[in-house]
Amino acid sequence: MERSEAHLRQIRQAAQDALHGLQQARAGVSVFRACEARPAQLHDVHDHQSARGSVMLNVVSSLKSFELRAKDGSLGSVRDFLFDDSTWKVRWMVVDTGRWLAGRTVLIHPSAVVSANYGARELTVALSTAQVKESSSILQDRPVSRQMQNDLYNYYGWDPAWGSALSGGGGGMYGAGTGVISAPLSAPIFFGASAVREAEHGQIDLDAGDPHLRSMAEVTGYHVRAIDGTIGHIGDILVETESWDVRYLIVETSNWWIGQHVLISPHAVTAVDWTDQQITLDLTLETVKSSPAWDPAHIIDAQFKRQLHGHYGWPGYG
């Protein structure tokens, strides 16, 4: 009888787990979510796993449409993330304020995030609705300039040097970073086709835009090329939501290696061609194909990262 009751409890638990997984899928929570060990004293800005000492690696697409909540109300929903292509750090969240501010779009720095509720799909920031209301808006058909960003840093009191180096900074886990993508390969980010047409006719001062600021929505889908051939395309991006570093590009290998996904660190990127929508790596096809197998349904733990970084010779986890 005791054995039967234990068996029933296992069945009930399995059913509850399956239901929970289905609810997450319906809510748009990605199966790619992963975590890694971390010191327990870091800020608890993630879900319940952070209480057990883990940092969340989140797929960017799973964070889009999250509601952004201020101290005293909703600010709108996250529409996109802008990252610095020289440091691979998320620099801004693009927030659609909806009807609250008559369709305005604003930029919020990720350092303002103080907590996250993944079940409710909410990010809470240490701001008031009044602060955001009085801040500058994005002009839909204009590039995001350095001056606009400086104005926001000064207005909110944010630190423009917050986490400025590639994947953790000189004293971080990865060691000193380098600007792996040079400015001539970049172009200012625009929010609208009309701006692109105006730029082509010289009607917009391209110098007004930040040449290193890129949209994650734009980069998703870019072709990925190794030294000796095409690997596939970017299916998504893994971001650590403690430091807001871009940790890995999730590359779908398409017809070259059907049904596979591989994780590529920004350290492997040597160039990005924004015109041809292609990212070039300092890797060979064979090196990628012989890398440690990754199952998107499994947690990315420290052991896997040691194997992955050891295989490619990337900094960290050596």
C-alpha positions in Angstrom: 0.0 0.0 0.0 2.8 2.4 0.9 4.5 1.6 -2.4 1.3 2.3 -4.3 0.7 5.6 -2.6 4.3 6.7 -3.3 3.7 5.7 -7.0 0.6 7.8 -7.1 2.4 10.8 -5.6 5.0 10.5 -8.3 2.3 10.4 -11.0 0.6 13.5 -9.5 3.9 15.3 -9.4 4.7 14.4 -13.0 1.3 15.7 -14.0 1.7 18.9 -12.2 5.2 19.4 -13.8 3.7 18.8 -17.2 0.9 21.3 -16.6 3.4 23.9 -15.4 5.5 23.4 -18.5 2.5 23.8 -20.7 1.5 27.0 -18.9 5.0 28.4 -19.4 4.9 27.5 -23.1 1.6 29.3 -23.5 2.9 32.3 -21.7 5.8 32.5 -24.1 8.6 31.4 -21.7 11.3 29.8 -23.8 12.5 26.3 -23.3 16.0 27.6 -23.9 16.0 29.2 -20.4 19.2 28.1 -18.6 21.0 28.9 -15.4 24.5 28.7 -13.9 26.0 28.7 -10.5 26.6 32.1 -8.9 27.4 33.6 -5.5 24.2 33.8 -3.4 24.9 37.4 -2.3 24.2 38.9 -5.8 21.0 40.9 -6.2 17.9 38.7 -6.4 16.6 40.1 -9.7 15.5 36.8 -11.2 12.9 34.1 -10.5 12.9 31.6 -7.6 16.1 29.9 -8.8 18.2 32.8 -7.7 17.4 32.0 -4.1 19.2 28.7 -4.7 22.3 30.5 -6.0 21.9 30.6 -9.8 22.2 33.3 -12.5 19.6 33.1 -15.2 20.5 32.9 -18.8 17.5 34.0 -20.8 16.7 33.8 -24.4 16.0 37.4 -25.6 12.9 36.4 -27.5 11.4 35.1 -24.2 11.8 38.5 -22.6 10.1 40.5 -25.3 6.6 41.7 -24.4 7.4 41.5 -20.7 5.5 44.2 -18.8 7.8 46.8 -17.3 6.6 48.0 -13.9 7.6 51.1 -12.1 7.2 51.7 -8.3 3.7 53.1 -8.9 2.4 51.5 -12.0 3.0 50.0 -15.4 5.3 51.6 -17.9 4.4 49.5 -20.9 6.0 46.4 -22.5 9.5 45.6 -23.7 9.7 45.7 -27.5 13.4 45.2 -28.2 16.9 45.3 -26.7 19.7 47.4 -28.0 23.3 46.1 -27.4 26.7 47.6 -27.9 28.5 45.6 -30.7 31.9 46.5 -29.3 31.3 45.2 -25.7 28.3 42.8 -26.4 26.4 44.3 -23.5 22.7 45.1 -23.5 22.6 48.9 -23.2 18.9 49.7 -23.5 15.5 48.2 -23.2 13.1 49.6 -25.8 9.8 50.1 -24.1 6.5 50.7 -25.8 4.4 52.8 -23.4 1.2 52.0 -25.3 -1.9 54.0 -24.4 -0.4 55.3 -21.2 1.8 57.9 -23.0 0.0 58.1 -26.3 2.2 55.6 -28.1 5.5 56.9 -26.9 8.6 54.7 -27.0 11.3 55.2 -24.3 14.7 53.8 -23.5 15.3 52.2 -20.0 18.7 51.2 -18.9 19.0 47.5 -17.7 20.7 48.6 -14.5 17.3 50.0 -13.4 15.9 46.5 -13.2 15.5 45.4 -9.5 13.4 42.2 -9.8 11.8 39.9 -12.3 8.7 37.7 -12.2 9.0 35.2 -15.0 5.6 33.5 -14.3 3.8 36.9 -14.5 6.2 38.1 -17.3 7.1 41.3 -15.5 10.3 43.3 -14.9 10.3 45.8 -12.1 12.5 48.9 -12.3 13.5 51.4 -9.6 11.7 54.3 -11.3 8.5 56.2 -11.0 5.9 56.7 -13.7 6.5 60.5 -13.4 10.2 60.1 -14.1 9.6 58.1 -17.2 6.8 60.5 -18.4 9.3 63.4 -18.2 12.1 61.6 -20.0 13.1 61.8 -23.7 11.3 59.6 -26.2 12.7 57.7 -29.2 11.9 59.3 -32.5 10.6 56.4 -34.6 12.4 57.3 -37.8 15.7 58.6 -36.4 18.9 57.0 -35.1 19.6 56.7 -31.4 22.4 59.3 -30.9 25.1 59.5 -28.3 23.7 62.8 -27.2 20.2 61.3 -26.6 21.9 58.6 -24.5 23.9 61.1 -22.5 20.8 63.1 -21.8 19.1 59.9 -20.4 22.2 59.1 -18.3 22.2 62.6 -16.8 18.4 62.7 -16.3 18.2 59.4 -14.5 21.6 59.4 -12.9 22.6 56.2 -14.5 26.3 55.3 -15.0 27.3 55.2 -18.7 30.3 53.0 -17.8 28.2 50.4 -16.1 29.6 47.0 -17.2 31.4 48.5 -20.1 33.8 45.7 -21.1 33.2 42.6 -23.1 31.6 39.8 -21.1 32.4 41.0 -17.6 35.2 43.4 -17.9 38.9 43.2 -17.1 38.4 41.9 -13.6 35.5 39.6 -14.5 35.2 36.0 -15.2 36.1 36.3 -18.9 39.0 38.6 -18.5 39.7 41.8 -20.5 37.5 42.3 -23.5 38.3 43.8 -26.9 36.2 45.6 -29.4 35.7 42.6 -31.7 33.6 44.6 -34.2 35.1 47.8 -35.5 33.1 51.0 -36.2 33.5 51.0 -40.0 31.4 47.7 -40.1 28.6 49.3 -38.2 25.8 51.8 -39.0 23.5 53.7 -36.7 20.4 51.9 -35.7 17.2 53.3 -37.2 13.5 52.8 -36.3 11.7 53.0 -39.6 12.1 52.5 -43.3 11.7 56.2 -44.1 14.9 57.0 -42.1 16.9 54.5 -44.2 15.6 56.2 -47.4 16.5 59.6 -46.0 20.0 58.4 -45.0 20.6 57.1 -48.5 19.8 60.5 -49.9 22.0 62.3 -47.4 19.1 63.8 -45.5 20.2 62.4 -42.1 23.5 63.1 -40.4 24.8 59.5 -39.9 27.3 60.8 -37.3 24.4 61.7 -35.1 23.7 58.0 -34.5 25.7 55.7 -32.2 27.7 53.4 -34.6 27.9 50.6 -32.1 24.3 50.4 -31.0 22.4 47.5 -32.5 18.9 45.9 -32.3 18.7 42.3 -31.1 15.6 41.9 -33.2 17.6 43.0 -36.2 20.5 40.6 -35.7 18.3 37.6 -35.1 18.2 35.7 -38.4 21.6 36.9 -39.6 23.6 34.3 -41.5 26.6 32.9 -39.6 29.7 32.0 -41.6 32.8 30.0 -40.5 36.2 30.4 -42.0 35.4 27.6 -44.6 31.7 27.8 -45.1 28.2 28.7 -43.8 27.1 27.3 -40.4 23.5 28.5 -40.3 21.7 31.6 -38.9 21.1 33.2 -35.5 18.0 31.7 -34.0 18.2 33.6 -30.8 20.5 35.2 -28.2 21.3 34.1 -24.7 21.7 37.0 -22.2 22.7 36.8 -18.6 20.1 39.0 -16.8 22.4 39.8 -13.8 25.0 41.6 -15.8 23.1 41.9 -19.1 26.0 40.5 -21.0 25.4 38.7 -24.3 26.7 35.3 -23.4 26.0 33.2 -26.5 24.5 33.4 -29.9 22.2 30.4 -30.5 22.9 29.3 -34.0 20.5 27.1 -36.0 22.7 25.0 -38.3 20.0 24.6 -41.0 20.8 22.2 -43.8 24.5 22.0 -43.0 23.8 20.0 -39.8 20.1 19.4 -39.8 18.2 19.8 -36.5 21.1 21.0 -34.4 21.7 24.2 -32.4 25.2 25.4 -31.3 26.2 28.1 -28.8 28.8 30.6 -30.1 30.4 33.1 -27.8 30.9 36.7 -29.0 34.6 36.1 -28.6 34.4 34.1 -31.8 33.0 36.9 -33.8 35.5 38.7 -36.1 33.1 40.8 -38.3 29.5 41.7 -38.9 28.3 42.8 -42.3 25.2 44.8 -41.7 24.5 45.2 -45.4 24.6 41.4 -46.2 23.3 40.5 -42.7 26.1 38.1 -42.0 28.3 37.4 -39.0 31.8 35.9 -39.5 33.5 33.7 -37.0 37.2 32.7 -36.5 36.1 29.0 -36.4 36.1 26.1 -38.9 33.1 24.0 -39.7 34.8 20.9 -38.3 35.6 22.8 -35.0 31.9 23.7 -34.6 30.7 20.2 -35.5 33.0 18.6 -33.0 32.0 20.9 -30.2 30.2 19.6 -27.1 26.6 18.7 -27.9 24.0 21.0 -26.6 20.4 20.1 -25.8 18.2 23.3 -25.6 16.0 21.6 -23.0 18.8 21.1 -20.6 20.4 23.5 -18.1 23.7 25.1 -19.1 25.8 24.3 -16.0 29.4 25.1 -15.1 30.6 21.7 -16.4 29.1 22.2 -19.8 30.6 25.7 -20.1 34.0 24.4 -19.1 33.8 21.8 -21.9 32.5 24.3 -24.4 35.0 27.1 -23.6 37.8 24.5 -23.4 36.9 23.1 -26.8 37.0 26.5 -28.5 39.8 28.1 -26.4 37.5 30.9 -25.3 38.3 32.8 -22.1 36.6 31.8 -18.8 35.8 28.4 -17.3 39.3 27.2 -18.1 
